[in-house]
Amino acid sequence: MSTLKKIPVVRKELLFPFIIITSLFALWGFANDVTNPMVTAFKKVMPELSWTQAYLVQFAFYFGYGCMAIPAALFIKKYTYKKGLILGLTLYAVGAFLFYPAAALEEYSFFLISLYVITCGLALLETTSNPLILSLGAKETATQRLNLAQSFNPIGSITGMMVAQFVVLSQIKSSDYNVETYATLDAATKASIKTEDLSIISTPYLGIGVVVLIILIIIVFTKIPTIQEHTSLNFKDSVKKIFSKKTFFPGVIAQMFYVGAQIMCWTAIYQYVQYLNESTNSDINATYMNIIAMGIFLGGRFLGTALLSVLSAPKLLSTFAFLAIICCAGAIIIPGMPGLISLISISLFMSIMFPTIYGIALKDMGDEAKVGSAFLVMAIVGGAIFPLMQGAIIDVGGDNLADTLILGIPEVKFSFIVPMICIAVVGIYGLFAGKVEKKSKS
C-alpha cells in the first residue's frame, strides 16, 4: 500500500498528453448521454413507433462498437495511437453532420444510420484512448489512472443530458400533446410539427460536430507519445496471448453486461419517471433526476479512484456490484419516489465498473493491450442488445407503461430485472478475478 502511494498516477512529463487524451472521455460521454433521451424524443415526435422501435436508437448507437472495435485495433496496431484518434474524430464528425440530411428527409432509419457512424468513430476513440491512458505511467497505478481519466466522462455526460433537456425535450412541440389530443390534429399540422421537431433533434448533433472538428485540429498539432513494448506478434498470436489470460474473456463478458445495465438505467429512467408522473399526478423532471444520478456517478468515480489505493480492484468491483443489485431490487419493488431514489442510487455503485473491469482484464498486457482493448470496447455492444430486452418488457401489455402487471409489479418497473441480472454478472466476475489474483500471489 505504501509503495503505491509513492508512485505518481501520472508523471509530470506525461501530464499534458494525459490531459489532452482525458478530454476525449468527456467527448464521448456527451454523445452517449445526449442520445439516451432521444429514445423518448423520437417516441414523442413519431408516436407510431413502439417502445421497442424507439429503443432502436440505442441499438444503432451501440451496435457500432461491436462492428468497429476489432478493425480499430488492427488500425492502431499497424499505425499509431494518434492516427487512431484522428480517424475516430473524423467519423464522429461525419456521423454528427449526417443528422442534417436525416432531418431533411424525415427518415427514422437515416437517423439510426447517423448514430451508427458516430459510434464507429467512438469505437476508434475508446479503443485508442483507454490503453493509451493505461500506458501513460507506471503499471502499478494503471487502474487508478484509468479511473481518474474516466472520471471526466460524466462531465460530458451531464452536459449531454442538459443539452438534451433544454435544447430538445423542452423545445419539441410534440411534448405539448398527449396521445388523444395529438390524434385530433389534421395531417398538415402533424407534418409541420414533425418537421420542426426533427430539426430540433438534429441541433445538438450538428453543434457537437463543430466541436469535434475543432478538437480534431488540436489533436493533429499535438504530440502524442508513441508507446510500444517491442512485440512482434501478429494479430492472431496477439489474440491467442490475450485470451490465455484467465481474467480477460470473462472480463469482456462482464463489460458487455455492465454497459447494458448502465444504458438501461440511464435510458429507462425517463420511462420510470413518466410512469410515476402518470400514476401519482406528480411533475418530476426525468432529466434532472438523470443529472443527479450522473452527479452521483461522477462522485463515485473519484471515490473509487481513492478506494483503489486501499482495496484490490476485484474486491471493490464485487462489493459495489452487490450494493447495486440491492438498489435495482429497490427500484423494482419500492413504490413511488423511494423507488426512484433507489434507481438513482445505482449510479453510485456502477461508477467504478467500466474502468475497473478494463483495468483487471488488461493488467500486464503491454502492447497487446491494443488488441485486448478492442474486445473490451466491442463489449459495449451490450448497450445495443439489453435495452431492446427492456423495451420489449415495457411493451408487454401495450404502448403504455403500465398496461399490465408482471408478478404484481407494473411492467416498466419490472423491466429493471434486466439490469439487475446484468450487474449480478459483473459481481460474479469480481469474485472470480479476486480468486485468480489470490492464486497468482500464492
Disulfide bonds with the S-S distance in Angstrom:
none
